[in-house]
Amino acid sequence: MIMRVTALVKNNSDEVKWLTIESDEADTTGYFLYYYKDTNTAFDTWFERLEDAYETAHIEYGISKDDWKQES
């Protein structure tokens, strides 16, 4: 089952509105961190470990683990 969590960016100085972390179990077994500017514009980075994706979101946007919401 794919893990997917989303958090809103509070300070969107570079226009990123929200982030999503999604597991890539079928291919790389890592995690993608998606940066959304709007519903049609996004870019991503890949991480081997989930903790690294959370840490990057915290460093870049101040998002704590409590800010993430599980998507259904």
N, C-alpha and C positions, 0 to 999 in steps of 0.2 A: 504494500500500500504506500502510495506517495505521501510524504509529509510535506505540508505547505502551511507556512505562517506568514502573516502580513502585519506591517506596522506603518503608521502614518509618520511622515517627517514633519517635525514641529518647526524647524528653521529651514526653509527651502530656498536658501540663498542661490543655489544653482538650478532652481526650478524643479528638482526632484520632489514629487508629491508623496510617494509611498514606496516601500520596499517589500519584496516578497522573497522568502527563502524556500526553495523547493528541492526535495531530494531527487536524485537522478539514479534510482535503483536499477533500472534496466540497462544502463550503458556504463557510466563512469563510477557508479556507487559513491559519488561525491554529492556536493550541494551547490546549486546555483543561487546567487544573490542577484535578484533582478531589481533594477532601479527604474521606476516609472515616472516619467514626466507628465504623461497623460495616458489614456487608454490605447493610443496608437503609437506611442513613442517610449521605448525602453531599451536599456542595455544591461548586460550582465557580467558577472565575474564568477569564476568557479573556484570551489574550495574542496579540498580532500576531507576536511573535518568540519562538522557542524559548528563547533565552538569557534573556529576561525571566522566563519560567516557572521556569527553573532558579534564577535569582537570587532570586525571591520565596520559593521553597522553602528556599533557604539562609538567607535573612534571617529567615523566620518559624520555621523548625524546625532550622536548622543542618545541613541535608542537603547534602552535597557531591556533585559529579558522579560520584564513585566509588561512592556509595551507591545509585545507580539501577541497576535490573536490567531488561533487555529482556524483554518478554513475547512469547510466541509466539502 
